[in-house]
Amino acid sequence: MAVKFQYNKISLHNLNKQLNIRAKALPILKNKEAALRSEVKRARDEADKFEKELAAVVNRHRDGVRLWSEFDTDLLRVKEIKTDFVKIAGITIPEFRDITFTLNPFNLYESPAWFAEGIKILKEMAKALAKRDLMREKMGLLDHARKKTTQKVNLYEKVQIPGYEDAIRRIKRFLEDEENLSKSAQKIIKARQEEQTDKNGAI
């Protein structure tokens, strides 16, 4: 990173300030990255668990698949998927709380006998599906935050901190050289003045 600076003490002070901010933030960012990495893994495991749960529900009722063609698809609708929001490493994440349905009335005597059981099965499947999808969303949000944090860690650690350190080193070297030149110039002037004084005294 090309750090913009001037060869003076004000620029040196500003660069030191920026460097200290990043040096203090880096360990915090690394901890956040580690926490997010762990949470992404946990969310992935949970999503896999809900995926298996959904597959188990589908497999349990595989034998009745041909009956579903008789089912009235307007009977059951998802009304609301209720979520809670929690903060994980500073990221607001939705978590499944409950699911509610709208059930349209139907005649138990005129409809096939298995409709009541079918509604129960559909509710179970919808709940498993909602849990899985929400967990995938959670995983996506956490992984996005982890990637951004990793980018920031890399930016600080590999680009900005070395860039500021290099700029500070160059300014210090320049100021030291300037000071040494100034001292040398003063010594030369003093020596000439003394020499002039000696000459004048000799006359």
Rosetta blueprint (number, residue, H / E / L):
1 M L
2 A L
3 V L
4 K L
5 F L
6 Q L
7 Y L
8 N L
9 K H
10 I H
11 S H
12 L H
13 H H
14 N H
15 L H
16 N H
17 K H
18 Q H
19 L H
20 N H
21 I H
22 R H
23 A H
24 K H
25 A H
26 L H
27 P H
28 I H
29 L H
30 K H
31 N H
32 K H
33 E H
34 A H
35 A H
36 L H
37 R H
38 S H
39 E H
40 V H
41 K H
42 R H
43 A H
44 R H
45 D H
46 E H
47 A H
48 D H
49 K H
50 F H
51 E H
52 K H
53 E H
54 L H
55 A H
56 A H
57 V H
58 V H
59 N H
60 R H
61 H L
62 R H
63 D H
64 G H
65 V H
66 R H
67 L H
68 W H
69 S H
70 E H
71 F L
72 D L
73 T L
74 D L
75 L L
76 L E
77 R E
78 V E
79 K E
80 E E
81 I E
82 K E
83 T E
84 D E
85 F E
86 V E
87 K E
88 I E
89 A L
90 G L
91 I E
92 T E
93 I E
94 P E
95 E E
96 F E
97 R E
98 D E
99 I E
100 T E
101 F E
102 T E
103 L E
104 N L
105 P L
106 F L
107 N L
108 L L
109 Y L
110 E L
111 S L
112 P L
113 A L
114 W L
115 F H
116 A H
117 E H
118 G H
119 I H
120 K H
121 I H
122 L H
123 K H
124 E H
125 M H
126 A H
127 K H
128 A H
129 L H
130 A H
131 K H
132 R H
133 D H
134 L H
135 M H
136 R H
137 E H
138 K H
139 M H
140 G H
141 L H
142 L H
143 D H
144 H H
145 A H
146 R H
147 K H
148 K H
149 T H
150 T H
151 Q H
152 K H
153 V H
154 N H
155 L H
156 Y H
157 E H
158 K H
159 V H
160 Q H
161 I H
162 P H
163 G H
164 Y H
165 E H
166 D H
167 A H
168 I H
169 R H
170 R H
171 I H
172 K H
173 R H
174 F H
175 L H
176 E H
177 D H
178 E H
179 E H
180 N H
181 L H
182 S H
183 K H
184 S H
185 A H
186 Q H
187 K H
188 I H
189 I H
190 K H
191 A H
192 R H
193 Q H
194 E H
195 E H
196 Q H
197 T H
198 D H
199 K H
200 N H
201 G H
202 A H
203 I L
